[in-house]
Amino acid sequence: MMCFKYDALLQINKEKYRSYILKDLDATYSKMLDAGATSFWETENGQSDFNNAASLCHGWSAMPVYYYHILDAAKK
């Protein structure tokens, strides 16, 4: 649900929050890569969330692609 937070921050001030959002995405998703994930998880904690019922391949995991795209395009 971080997309709602990111969208609100971008509406307030795209340039001010650009770096914050990118760093937050890096921190969250690099943990998954460091753990050897081959797809991104539903939550930062992986399968241990929701009484060990969290998805290890989830649709929300595509969200960083969107933000990297719009924030990189905003930089140009």
mmCIF file of the N, C-alpha and C atoms, coordinates in Angstrom:
data_MODEL
# 
_entry.id   MODEL 
# 
loop_
_atom_site.group_PDB 
_atom_site.id 
_atom_site.type_symbol 
_atom_site.label_atom_id 
_atom_site.label_alt_id 
_atom_site.label_comp_id 
_atom_site.label_asym_id 
_atom_site.label_entity_id 
_atom_site.label_seq_id 
_atom_site.pdbx_PDB_ins_code 
_atom_site.Cartn_x 
_atom_site.Cartn_y 
_atom_site.Cartn_z 
_atom_site.occupancy 
_atom_site.B_iso_or_equiv 
_atom_site.pdbx_formal_charge 
_atom_site.auth_seq_id 
_atom_site.auth_comp_id 
_atom_site.auth_asym_id 
_atom_site.auth_atom_id 
_atom_site.pdbx_PDB_model_num 
ATOM 1   N N  . MET A 1 1  ? 0.815  -1.203  0.000   1.00 0.00 ? 1  MET A N  1 
ATOM 2   C CA . MET A 1 1  ? 0.000  0.000   0.000   1.00 0.00 ? 1  MET A CA 1 
ATOM 3   C C  . MET A 1 1  ? 0.857  1.264   0.000   1.00 0.00 ? 1  MET A C  1 
ATOM 4   N N  . MET A 1 2  ? 2.168  1.067   -0.114  1.00 0.00 ? 2  MET A N  1 
ATOM 5   C CA . MET A 1 2  ? 3.056  2.225   -0.123  1.00 0.00 ? 2  MET A CA 1 
ATOM 6   C C  . MET A 1 2  ? 2.790  3.139   -1.322  1.00 0.00 ? 2  MET A C  1 
ATOM 7   N N  . CYS A 1 3  ? 2.154  2.611   -2.352  1.00 0.00 ? 3  CYS A N  1 
ATOM 8   C CA . CYS A 1 3  ? 1.886  3.447   -3.523  1.00 0.00 ? 3  CYS A CA 1 
ATOM 9   C C  . CYS A 1 3  ? 1.019  4.646   -3.158  1.00 0.00 ? 3  CYS A C  1 
ATOM 10  N N  . PHE A 1 4  ? 0.122  4.490   -2.206  1.00 0.00 ? 4  PHE A N  1 
ATOM 11  C CA . PHE A 1 4  ? -0.714 5.618   -1.805  1.00 0.00 ? 4  PHE A CA 1 
ATOM 12  C C  . PHE A 1 4  ? 0.118  6.687   -1.114  1.00 0.00 ? 4  PHE A C  1 
ATOM 13  N N  . LYS A 1 5  ? 1.058  6.265   -0.293  1.00 0.00 ? 5  LYS A N  1 
ATOM 14  C CA . LYS A 1 5  ? 1.963  7.208   0.368   1.00 0.00 ? 5  LYS A CA 1 
ATOM 15  C C  . LYS A 1 5  ? 2.833  7.909   -0.671  1.00 0.00 ? 5  LYS A C  1 
ATOM 16  N N  . TYR A 1 6  ? 3.416  7.123   -1.578  1.00 0.00 ? 6  TYR A N  1 
ATOM 17  C CA . TYR A 1 6  ? 4.268  7.710   -2.611  1.00 0.00 ? 6  TYR A CA 1 
ATOM 18  C C  . TYR A 1 6  ? 3.501  8.686   -3.493  1.00 0.00 ? 6  TYR A C  1 
ATOM 19  N N  . ASP A 1 7  ? 2.299  8.313   -3.902  1.00 0.00 ? 7  ASP A N  1 
ATOM 20  C CA . ASP A 1 7  ? 1.491  9.208   -4.744  1.00 0.00 ? 7  ASP A CA 1 
ATOM 21  C C  . ASP A 1 7  ? 1.185  10.522  -4.026  1.00 0.00 ? 7  ASP A C  1 
ATOM 22  N N  . ALA A 1 8  ? 0.874  10.441  -2.738  1.00 0.00 ? 8  ALA A N  1 
ATOM 23  C CA . ALA A 1 8  ? 0.585  11.659  -1.969  1.00 0.00 ? 8  ALA A CA 1 
ATOM 24  C C  . ALA A 1 8  ? 1.828  12.541  -1.889  1.00 0.00 ? 8  ALA A C  1 
ATOM 25  N N  . LEU A 1 9  ? 2.967  11.944  -1.613  1.00 0.00 ? 9  LEU A N  1 
ATOM 26  C CA . LEU A 1 9  ? 4.205  12.723  -1.540  1.00 0.00 ? 9  LEU A CA 1 
ATOM 27  C C  . LEU A 1 9  ? 4.530  13.369  -2.882  1.00 0.00 ? 9  LEU A C  1 
ATOM 28  N N  . LEU A 1 10 ? 4.325  12.640  -3.963  1.00 0.00 ? 10 LEU A N  1 
ATOM 29  C CA . LEU A 1 10 ? 4.606  13.193  -5.289  1.00 0.00 ? 10 LEU A CA 1 
ATOM 30  C C  . LEU A 1 10 ? 3.671  14.342  -5.641  1.00 0.00 ? 10 LEU A C  1 
ATOM 31  N N  . GLN A 1 11 ? 2.443  14.276  -5.173  1.00 0.00 ? 11 GLN A N  1 
ATOM 32  C CA . GLN A 1 11 ? 1.508  15.371  -5.415  1.00 0.00 ? 11 GLN A CA 1 
ATOM 33  C C  . GLN A 1 11 ? 1.899  16.620  -4.634  1.00 0.00 ? 11 GLN A C  1 
ATOM 34  N N  . ILE A 1 12 ? 2.462  16.409  -3.450  1.00 0.00 ? 12 ILE A N  1 
ATOM 35  C CA . ILE A 1 12 ? 2.877  17.548  -2.630  1.00 0.00 ? 12 ILE A CA 1 
ATOM 36  C C  . ILE A 1 12 ? 4.090  18.233  -3.248  1.00 0.00 ? 12 ILE A C  1 
ATOM 37  N N  . ASN A 1 13 ? 5.140  17.437  -3.553  1.00 0.00 ? 13 ASN A N  1 
ATOM 38  C CA . ASN A 1 13 ? 6.362  18.020  -4.106  1.00 0.00 ? 13 ASN A CA 1 
ATOM 39  C C  . ASN A 1 13 ? 7.228  16.907  -4.703  1.00 0.00 ? 13 ASN A C  1 
ATOM 40  N N  . LYS A 1 14 ? 7.132  16.743  -5.999  1.00 0.00 ? 14 LYS A N  1 
ATOM 41  C CA . LYS A 1 14 ? 7.827  15.639  -6.688  1.00 0.00 ? 14 LYS A CA 1 
ATOM 42  C C  . LYS A 1 14 ? 9.337  15.700  -6.494  1.00 0.00 ? 14 LYS A C  1 
ATOM 43  N N  . GLU A 1 15 ? 9.924  16.870  -6.654  1.00 0.00 ? 15 GLU A N  1 
ATOM 44  C CA . GLU A 1 15 ? 11.374 16.990  -6.530  1.00 0.00 ? 15 GLU A CA 1 
ATOM 45  C C  . GLU A 1 15 ? 11.848 16.748  -5.101  1.00 0.00 ? 15 GLU A C  1 
ATOM 46  N N  . LYS A 1 16 ? 11.108 17.250  -4.144  1.00 0.00 ? 16 LYS A N  1 
ATOM 47  C CA . LYS A 1 16 ? 11.500 17.096  -2.739  1.00 0.00 ? 16 LYS A CA 1 
ATOM 48  C C  . LYS A 1 16 ? 11.498 15.632  -2.303  1.00 0.00 ? 16 LYS A C  1 
ATOM 49  N N  . TYR A 1 17 ? 10.512 14.859  -2.741  1.00 0.00 ? 17 TYR A N  1 
ATOM 50  C CA . TYR A 1 17 ? 10.342 13.491  -2.262  1.00 0.00 ? 17 TYR A CA 1 
ATOM 51  C C  . TYR A 1 17 ? 10.877 12.427  -3.201  1.00 0.00 ? 17 TYR A C  1 
ATOM 52  N N  . ARG A 1 18 ? 11.366 12.821  -4.360  1.00 0.00 ? 18 ARG A N  1 
ATOM 53  C CA . ARG A 1 18 ? 11.899 11.876  -5.348  1.00 0.00 ? 18 ARG A CA 1 
ATOM 54  C C  . ARG A 1 18 ? 12.964 10.969  -4.718  1.00 0.00 ? 18 ARG A C  1 
ATOM 55  N N  . SER A 1 19 ? 13.970 11.554  -4.116  1.00 0.00 ? 19 SER A N  1 
ATOM 56  C CA . SER A 1 19 ? 15.069 10.795  -3.530  1.00 0.00 ? 19 SER A CA 1 
ATOM 57  C C  . SER A 1 19 ? 14.589 9.901   -2.392  1.00 0.00 ? 19 SER A C  1 
ATOM 58  N N  . TYR A 1 20 ? 13.700 10.401  -1.556  1.00 0.00 ? 20 TYR A N  1 
ATOM 59  C CA . TYR A 1 20 ? 13.159 9.620   -0.444  1.00 0.00 ? 20 TYR A CA 1 
ATOM 60  C C  . TYR A 1 20 ? 12.476 8.349   -0.952  1.00 0.00 ? 20 TYR A C  1 
ATOM 61  N N  . ILE A 1 21 ? 11.644 8.498   -1.974  1.00 0.00 ? 21 ILE A N  1 
ATOM 62  C CA . ILE A 1 21 ? 10.900 7.357   -2.510  1.00 0.00 ? 21 ILE A CA 1 
ATOM 63  C C  . ILE A 1 21 ? 11.851 6.330   -3.116  1.00 0.00 ? 21 ILE A C  1 
ATOM 64  N N  . LEU A 1 22 ? 12.811 6.785   -3.888  1.00 0.00 ? 22 LEU A N  1 
ATOM 65  C CA . LEU A 1 22 ? 13.758 5.858   -4.502  1.00 0.00 ? 22 LEU A CA 1 
ATOM 66  C C  . LEU A 1 22 ? 14.581 5.117   -3.442  1.00 0.00 ? 22 LEU A C  1 
ATOM 67  N N  . LYS A 1 23 ? 15.019 5.815   -2.410  1.00 0.00 ? 23 LYS A N  1 
ATOM 68  C CA . LYS A 1 23 ? 15.774 5.169   -1.334  1.00 0.00 ? 23 LYS A CA 1 
ATOM 69  C C  . LYS A 1 23 ? 14.907 4.160   -0.582  1.00 0.00 ? 23 LYS A C  1 
ATOM 70  N N  . ASP A 1 24 ? 13.644 4.499   -0.365  1.00 0.00 ? 24 ASP A N  1 
ATOM 71  C CA . ASP A 1 24 ? 12.730 3.601   0.329   1.00 0.00 ? 24 ASP A CA 1 
ATOM 72  C C  . ASP A 1 24 ? 12.491 2.325   -0.493  1.00 0.00 ? 24 ASP A C  1 
ATOM 73  N N  . LEU A 1 25 ? 12.304 2.490   -1.777  1.00 0.00 ? 25 LEU A N  1 
ATOM 74  C CA . LEU A 1 25 ? 12.138 1.332   -2.659  1.00 0.00 ? 25 LEU A CA 1 
ATOM 75  C C  . LEU A 1 25 ? 13.395 0.465   -2.645  1.00 0.00 ? 25 LEU A C  1 
ATOM 76  N N  . ASP A 1 26 ? 14.542 1.101   -2.751  1.00 0.00 ? 26 ASP A N  1 
ATOM 77  C CA . ASP A 1 26 ? 15.801 0.351   -2.730  1.00 0.00 ? 26 ASP A CA 1 
ATOM 78  C C  . ASP A 1 26 ? 15.950 -0.439  -1.434  1.00 0.00 ? 26 ASP A C  1 
ATOM 79  N N  . ALA A 1 27 ? 15.648 0.189   -0.312  1.00 0.00 ? 27 ALA A N  1 
ATOM 80  C CA . ALA A 1 27 ? 15.799 -0.473  0.985   1.00 0.00 ? 27 ALA A CA 1 
ATOM 81  C C  . ALA A 1 27 ? 14.863 -1.672  1.104   1.00 0.00 ? 27 ALA A C  1 
ATOM 82  N N  . THR A 1 28 ? 13.640 -1.510  0.667   1.00 0.00 ? 28 THR A N  1 
ATOM 83  C CA . THR A 1 28 ? 12.652 -2.585  0.787   1.00 0.00 ? 28 THR A CA 1 
ATOM 84  C C  . THR A 1 28 ? 12.943 -3.745  -0.153  1.00 0.00 ? 28 THR A C  1 
ATOM 85  N N  . TYR A 1 29 ? 13.156 -3.454  -1.406  1.00 0.00 ? 29 TYR A N  1 
ATOM 86  C CA . TYR A 1 29 ? 13.275 -4.510  -2.405  1.00 0.00 ? 29 TYR A CA 1 
ATOM 87  C C  . TYR A 1 29 ? 14.662 -5.127  -2.471  1.00 0.00 ? 29 TYR A C  1 
ATOM 88  N N  . SER A 1 30 ? 15.694 -4.392  -2.065  1.00 0.00 ? 30 SER A N  1 
ATOM 89  C CA . SER A 1 30 ? 17.034 -4.993  -2.063  1.00 0.00 ? 30 SER A CA 1 
ATOM 90  C C  . SER A 1 30 ? 17.129 -6.097  -1.014  1.00 0.00 ? 30 SER A C  1 
ATOM 91  N N  . LYS A 1 31 ? 16.345 -6.006  0.062   1.00 0.00 ? 31 LYS A N  1 
ATOM 92  C CA . LYS A 1 31 ? 16.317 -7.069  1.068   1.00 0.00 ? 31 LYS A CA 1 
ATOM 93  C C  . LYS A 1 31 ? 15.862 -8.387  0.446   1.00 0.00 ? 31 LYS A C  1 
ATOM 94  N N  . MET A 1 32 ? 14.906 -8.295  -0.444  1.00 0.00 ? 32 MET A N  1 
ATOM 95  C CA . MET A 1 32 ? 14.403 -9.496  -1.102  1.00 0.00 ? 32 MET A CA 1 
ATOM 96  C C  . MET A 1 32 ? 15.454 -10.085 -2.031  1.00 0.00 ? 32 MET A C  1 
ATOM 97  N N  . LEU A 1 33 ? 16.116 -9.217  -2.774  1.00 0.00 ? 33 LEU A N  1 
ATOM 98  C CA . LEU A 1 33 ? 17.171 -9.692  -3.673  1.00 0.00 ? 33 LEU A CA 1 
ATOM 99  C C  . LEU A 1 33 ? 18.319 -10.293 -2.884  1.00 0.00 ? 33 LEU A C  1 
ATOM 100 N N  . ASP A 1 34 ? 18.693 -9.644  -1.785  1.00 0.00 ? 34 ASP A N  1 
ATOM 101 C CA . ASP A 1 34 ? 19.776 -10.157 -0.944  1.00 0.00 ? 34 ASP A CA 1 
ATOM 102 C C  . ASP A 1 34 ? 19.426 -11.521 -0.345  1.00 0.00 ? 34 ASP A C  1 
ATOM 103 N N  . ALA A 1 35 ? 18.127 -11.769 -0.144  1.00 0.00 ? 35 ALA A N  1 
ATOM 104 C CA . ALA A 1 35 ? 17.683 -13.050 0.407   1.00 0.00 ? 35 ALA A CA 1 
ATOM 105 C C  . ALA A 1 35 ? 17.604 -14.140 -0.662  1.00 0.00 ? 35 ALA A C  1 
ATOM 106 N N  . GLY A 1 36 ? 17.892 -13.777 -1.911  1.00 0.00 ? 36 GLY A N  1 
ATOM 107 C CA . GLY A 1 36 ? 17.883 -14.755 -2.987  1.00 0.00 ? 36 GLY A CA 1 
ATOM 108 C C  . GLY A 1 36 ? 16.542 -14.923 -3.683  1.00 0.00 ? 36 GLY A C  1 
ATOM 109 N N  . ALA A 1 37 ? 15.632 -13.985 -3.459  1.00 0.00 ? 37 ALA A N  1 
ATOM 110 C CA . ALA A 1 37 ? 14.310 -14.076 -4.086  1.00 0.00 ? 37 ALA A CA 1 
ATOM 111 C C  . ALA A 1 37 ? 14.434 -13.998 -5.604  1.00 0.00 ? 37 ALA A C  1 
ATOM 112 N N  . THR A 1 38 ? 13.642 -14.793 -6.281  1.00 0.00 ? 38 THR A N  1 
ATOM 113 C CA . THR A 1 38 ? 13.598 -14.739 -7.745  1.00 0.00 ? 38 THR A CA 1 
ATOM 114 C C  . THR A 1 38 ? 12.357 -13.996 -8.223  1.00 0.00 ? 38 THR A C  1 
ATOM 115 N N  . SER A 1 39 ? 11.500 -13.624 -7.289  1.00 0.00 ? 39 SER A N  1 
ATOM 116 C CA . SER A 1 39 ? 10.355 -12.750 -7.550  1.00 0.00 ? 39 SER A CA 1 
ATOM 117 C C  . SER A 1 39 ? 10.143 -11.941 -6.270  1.00 0.00 ? 39 SER A C  1 
ATOM 118 N N  . PHE A 1 40 ? 9.434  -10.846 -6.373  1.00 0.00 ? 40 PHE A N  1 
ATOM 119 C CA . PHE A 1 40 ? 9.232  -10.006 -5.196  1.00 0.00 ? 40 PHE A CA 1 
ATOM 120 C C  . PHE A 1 40 ? 8.019  -10.451 -4.409  1.00 0.00 ? 40 PHE A C  1 
ATOM 121 N N  . TRP A 1 41 ? 8.128  -10.293 -3.102  1.00 0.00 ? 41 TRP A N  1 
ATOM 122 C CA . TRP A 1 41 ? 7.134  -10.802 -2.178  1.00 0.00 ? 41 TRP A CA 1 
ATOM 123 C C  . TRP A 1 41 ? 6.004  -9.811  -1.945  1.00 0.00 ? 41 TRP A C  1 
ATOM 124 N N  . GLU A 1 42 ? 4.925  -10.318 -1.399  1.00 0.00 ? 42 GLU A N  1 
ATOM 125 C CA . GLU A 1 42 ? 3.759  -9.499  -1.056  1.00 0.00 ? 42 GLU A CA 1 
ATOM 126 C C  . GLU A 1 42 ? 4.115  -8.456  -0.005  1.00 0.00 ? 42 GLU A C  1 
ATOM 127 N N  . THR A 1 43 ? 4.932  -8.835  0.946   1.00 0.00 ? 43 THR A N  1 
ATOM 128 C CA . THR A 1 43 ? 5.369  -7.912  1.987   1.00 0.00 ? 43 THR A CA 1 
ATOM 129 C C  . THR A 1 43 ? 6.872  -8.046  2.164   1.00 0.00 ? 43 THR A C  1 
ATOM 130 N N  . GLU A 1 44 ? 7.429  -7.100  2.853   1.00 0.00 ? 44 GLU A N  1 
ATOM 131 C CA . GLU A 1 44 ? 8.865  -7.068  3.096   1.00 0.00 ? 44 GLU A CA 1 
ATOM 132 C C  . GLU A 1 44 ? 9.354  -8.294  3.882   1.00 0.00 ? 44 GLU A C  1 
ATOM 133 N N  . ASN A 1 45 ? 8.484  -8.890  4.680   1.00 0.00 ? 45 ASN A N  1 
ATOM 134 C CA . ASN A 1 45 ? 8.867  -10.028 5.516   1.00 0.00 ? 45 ASN A CA 1 
ATOM 135 C C  . ASN A 1 45 ? 8.694  -11.384 4.835   1.00 0.00 ? 45 ASN A C  1 
ATOM 136 N N  . GLY A 1 46 ? 8.164  -11.397 3.637   1.00 0.00 ? 46 GLY A N  1 
ATOM 137 C CA . GLY A 1 46 ? 8.013  -12.650 2.915   1.00 0.00 ? 46 GLY A CA 1 
ATOM 138 C C  . GLY A 1 46 ? 6.934  -13.542 3.488   1.00 0.00 ? 46 GLY A C  1 
ATOM 139 N N  . GLN A 1 47 ? 7.125  -14.837 3.350   1.00 0.00 ? 47 GLN A N  1 
ATOM 140 C CA . GLN A 1 47 ? 6.081  -15.801 3.711   1.00 0.00 ? 47 GLN A CA 1 
ATOM 141 C C  . GLN A 1 47 ? 5.735  -15.788 5.192   1.00 0.00 ? 47 GLN A C  1 
ATOM 142 N N  . SER A 1 48 ? 6.594  -15.259 6.043   1.00 0.00 ? 48 SER A N  1 
ATOM 143 C CA . SER A 1 48 ? 6.311  -15.278 7.481   1.00 0.00 ? 48 SER A CA 1 
ATOM 144 C C  . SER A 1 48 ? 5.143  -14.374 7.873   1.00 0.00 ? 48 SER A C  1 
ATOM 145 N N  . ASP A 1 49 ? 4.779  -13.427 7.032   1.00 0.00 ? 49 ASP A N  1 
ATOM 146 C CA . ASP A 1 49 ? 3.611  -12.578 7.321   1.00 0.00 ? 49 ASP A CA 1 
ATOM 147 C C  . ASP A 1 49 ? 2.310  -13.354 7.142   1.00 0.00 ? 49 ASP A C  1 
ATOM 148 N N  . PHE A 1 50 ? 1.275  -12.880 7.776   1.00 0.00 ? 50 PHE A N  1 
ATOM 149 C CA . PHE A 1 50 ? -0.077 -13.453 7.671   1.00 0.00 ? 50 PHE A CA 1 
ATOM 150 C C  . PHE A 1 50 ? -0.100 -14.933 8.089   1.00 0.00 ? 50 PHE A C  1 
ATOM 151 N N  . ASN A 1 51 ? 0.546  -15.219 9.209   1.00 0.00 ? 51 ASN A N  1 
ATOM 152 C CA . ASN A 1 51 ? 0.616  -16.602 9.706   1.00 0.00 ? 51 ASN A CA 1 
ATOM 153 C C  . ASN A 1 51 ? 1.210  -17.555 8.666   1.00 0.00 ? 51 ASN A C  1 
ATOM 154 N N  . ASN A 1 52 ? 2.295  -17.127 8.088   1.00 0.00 ? 52 ASN A N  1 
ATOM 155 C CA . ASN A 1 52 ? 3.012  -17.902 7.064   1.00 0.00 ? 52 ASN A CA 1 
ATOM 156 C C  . ASN A 1 52 ? 2.182  -18.137 5.795   1.00 0.00 ? 52 ASN A C  1 
ATOM 157 N N  . ALA A 1 53 ? 1.320  -17.175 5.481   1.00 0.00 ? 53 ALA A N  1 
ATOM 158 C CA . ALA A 1 53 ? 0.493  -17.323 4.290   1.00 0.00 ? 53 ALA A CA 1 
ATOM 159 C C  . ALA A 1 53 ? 0.740  -16.226 3.251   1.00 0.00 ? 53 ALA A C  1 
ATOM 160 N N  . ALA A 1 54 ? 1.767  -15.413 3.447   1.00 0.00 ? 54 ALA A N  1 
ATOM 161 C CA . ALA A 1 54 ? 2.036  -14.328 2.500   1.00 0.00 ? 54 ALA A CA 1 
ATOM 162 C C  . ALA A 1 54 ? 2.587  -14.879 1.185   1.00 0.00 ? 54 ALA A C  1 
ATOM 163 N N  . SER A 1 55 ? 2.260  -14.200 0.118   1.00 0.00 ? 55 SER A N  1 
ATOM 164 C CA . SER A 1 55 ? 2.684  -14.608 -1.215  1.00 0.00 ? 55 SER A CA 1 
ATOM 165 C C  . SER A 1 55 ? 4.147  -14.241 -1.455  1.00 0.00 ? 55 SER A C  1 
ATOM 166 N N  . LEU A 1 56 ? 4.868  -15.123 -2.121  1.00 0.00 ? 56 LEU A N  1 
ATOM 167 C CA . LEU A 1 56 ? 6.253  -14.846 -2.488  1.00 0.00 ? 56 LEU A CA 1 
ATOM 168 C C  . LEU A 1 56 ? 6.373  -14.425 -3.954  1.00 0.00 ? 56 LEU A C  1 
ATOM 169 N N  . CYS A 1 57 ? 5.263  -14.247 -4.600  1.00 0.00 ? 57 CYS A N  1 
ATOM 170 C CA . CYS A 1 57 ? 5.224  -13.747 -5.976  1.00 0.00 ? 57 CYS A CA 1 
ATOM 171 C C  . CYS A 1 57 ? 3.910  -12.993 -6.108  1.00 0.00 ? 57 CYS A C  1 
ATOM 172 N N  . HIS A 1 58 ? 3.971  -11.681 -5.964  1.00 0.00 ? 58 HIS A N  1 
ATOM 173 C CA . HIS A 1 58 ? 2.747  -10.914 -5.800  1.00 0.00 ? 58 HIS A CA 1 
ATOM 174 C C  . HIS A 1 58 ? 2.666  -9.760  -6.790  1.00 0.00 ? 58 HIS A C  1 
ATOM 175 N N  . GLY A 1 59 ? 1.454  -9.434  -7.208  1.00 0.00 ? 59 GLY A N  1 
ATOM 176 C CA . GLY A 1 59 ? 1.229  -8.367  -8.184  1.00 0.00 ? 59 GLY A CA 1 
ATOM 177 C C  . GLY A 1 59 ? 1.733  -7.004  -7.751  1.00 0.00 ? 59 GLY A C  1 
ATOM 178 N N  . TRP A 1 60 ? 1.639  -6.699  -6.466  1.00 0.00 ? 60 TRP A N  1 
ATOM 179 C CA . TRP A 1 60 ? 2.114  -5.393  -5.976  1.00 0.00 ? 60 TRP A CA 1 
ATOM 180 C C  . TRP A 1 60 ? 3.610  -5.247  -6.189  1.00 0.00 ? 60 TRP A C  1 
ATOM 181 N N  . SER A 1 61 ? 4.301  -6.346  -6.384  1.00 0.00 ? 61 SER A N  1 
ATOM 182 C CA . SER A 1 61 ? 5.753  -6.279  -6.508  1.00 0.00 ? 61 SER A CA 1 
ATOM 183 C C  . SER A 1 61 ? 6.207  -5.560  -7.773  1.00 0.00 ? 61 SER A C  1 
ATOM 184 N N  . ALA A 1 62 ? 5.315  -5.337  -8.703  1.00 0.00 ? 62 ALA A N  1 
ATOM 185 C CA . ALA A 1 62 ? 5.665  -4.595  -9.915  1.00 0.00 ? 62 ALA A CA 1 
ATOM 186 C C  . ALA A 1 62 ? 5.682  -3.085  -9.680  1.00 0.00 ? 62 ALA A C  1 
ATOM 187 N N  . MET A 1 63 ? 5.193  -2.650  -8.547  1.00 0.00 ? 63 MET A N  1 
ATOM 188 C CA . MET A 1 63 ? 5.090  -1.224  -8.235  1.00 0.00 ? 63 MET A CA 1 
ATOM 189 C C  . MET A 1 63 ? 6.407  -0.455  -8.407  1.00 0.00 ? 63 MET A C  1 
ATOM 190 N N  . PRO A 1 64 ? 7.559  -0.975  -7.969  1.00 0.00 ? 64 PRO A N  1 
ATOM 191 C CA . PRO A 1 64 ? 8.790  -0.194  -8.126  1.00 0.00 ? 64 PRO A CA 1 
ATOM 192 C C  . PRO A 1 64 ? 9.104  0.175   -9.570  1.00 0.00 ? 64 PRO A C  1 
ATOM 193 N N  . VAL A 1 65 ? 8.759  -0.686  -10.505 1.00 0.00 ? 65 VAL A N  1 
ATOM 194 C CA . VAL A 1 65 ? 9.022  -0.386  -11.920 1.00 0.00 ? 65 VAL A CA 1 
ATOM 195 C C  . VAL A 1 65 ? 8.339  0.917   -12.318 1.00 0.00 ? 65 VAL A C  1 
ATOM 196 N N  . TYR A 1 66 ? 7.108  1.086   -11.913 1.00 0.00 ? 66 TYR A N  1 
ATOM 197 C CA . TYR A 1 66 ? 6.357  2.306   -12.209 1.00 0.00 ? 66 TYR A CA 1 
ATOM 198 C C  . TYR A 1 66 ? 7.049  3.533   -11.614 1.00 0.00 ? 66 TYR A C  1 
ATOM 199 N N  . TYR A 1 67 ? 7.412  3.460   -10.351 1.00 0.00 ? 67 TYR A N  1 
ATOM 200 C CA . TYR A 1 67 ? 8.025  4.618   -9.698  1.00 0.00 ? 67 TYR A CA 1 
ATOM 201 C C  . TYR A 1 67 ? 9.423  4.911   -10.223 1.00 0.00 ? 67 TYR A C  1 
ATOM 202 N N  . TYR A 1 68 ? 10.218 3.878   -10.488 1.00 0.00 ? 68 TYR A N  1 
ATOM 203 C CA . TYR A 1 68 ? 11.524 4.131   -11.099 1.00 0.00 ? 68 TYR A CA 1 
ATOM 204 C C  . TYR A 1 68 ? 11.347 4.817   -12.455 1.00 0.00 ? 68 TYR A C  1 
ATOM 205 N N  . HIS A 1 69 ? 10.357 4.392   -13.198 1.00 0.00 ? 69 HIS A N  1 
ATOM 206 C CA . HIS A 1 69 ? 10.102 4.989   -14.514 1.00 0.00 ? 69 HIS A CA 1 
ATOM 207 C C  . HIS A 1 69 ? 9.686  6.452   -14.397 1.00 0.00 ? 69 HIS A C  1 
ATOM 208 N N  . ILE A 1 70 ? 8.686  6.745   -13.598 1.00 0.00 ? 70 ILE A N  1 
ATOM 209 C CA . ILE A 1 70 ? 8.224  8.149   -13.551 1.00 0.00 ? 70 ILE A CA 1 
ATOM 210 C C  . ILE A 1 70 ? 9.219  9.066   -12.858 1.00 0.00 ? 70 ILE A C  1 
ATOM 211 N N  . LEU A 1 71 ? 9.965  8.544   -11.909 1.00 0.00 ? 71 LEU A N  1 
ATOM 212 C CA . LEU A 1 71 ? 10.917 9.398   -11.208 1.00 0.00 ? 71 LEU A CA 1 
ATOM 213 C C  . LEU A 1 71 ? 12.194 9.590   -12.012 1.00 0.00 ? 71 LEU A C  1 
ATOM 214 N N  . ASP A 1 72 ? 12.567 8.608   -12.797 1.00 0.00 ? 72 ASP A N  1 
ATOM 215 C CA . ASP A 1 72 ? 13.700 8.783   -13.685 1.00 0.00 ? 72 ASP A CA 1 
ATOM 216 C C  . ASP A 1 72 ? 13.346 9.749   -14.810 1.00 0.00 ? 72 ASP A C  1 
ATOM 217 N N  . ALA A 1 73 ? 12.125 9.630   -15.331 1.00 0.00 ? 73 ALA A N  1 
ATOM 218 C CA . ALA A 1 73 ? 11.673 10.532  -16.387 1.00 0.00 ? 73 ALA A CA 1 
ATOM 219 C C  . ALA A 1 73 ? 11.575 11.976  -15.877 1.00 0.00 ? 73 ALA A C  1 
ATOM 220 N N  . ALA A 1 74 ? 11.220 12.136  -14.602 1.00 0.00 ? 74 ALA A N  1 
ATOM 221 C CA . ALA A 1 74 ? 11.096 13.472  -14.020 1.00 0.00 ? 74 ALA A CA 1 
ATOM 222 C C  . ALA A 1 74 ? 12.463 14.138  -13.885 1.00 0.00 ? 74 ALA A C  1 
ATOM 223 N N  . LYS A 1 75 ? 13.493 13.326  -13.760 1.00 0.00 ? 75 LYS A N  1 
ATOM 224 C CA . LYS A 1 75 ? 14.848 13.839  -13.575 1.00 0.00 ? 75 LYS A CA 1 
ATOM 225 C C  . LYS A 1 75 ? 15.376 14.453  -14.861 1.00 0.00 ? 75 LYS A C  1 
ATOM 226 N N  . LYS A 1 76 ? 14.904 13.965  -15.997 1.00 0.00 ? 76 LYS A N  1 
ATOM 227 C CA . LYS A 1 76 ? 15.447 14.407  -17.309 1.00 0.00 ? 76 LYS A CA 1 
ATOM 228 C C  . LYS A 1 76 ? 14.910 15.740  -17.724 1.00 0.00 ? 76 LYS A C  1 
# 
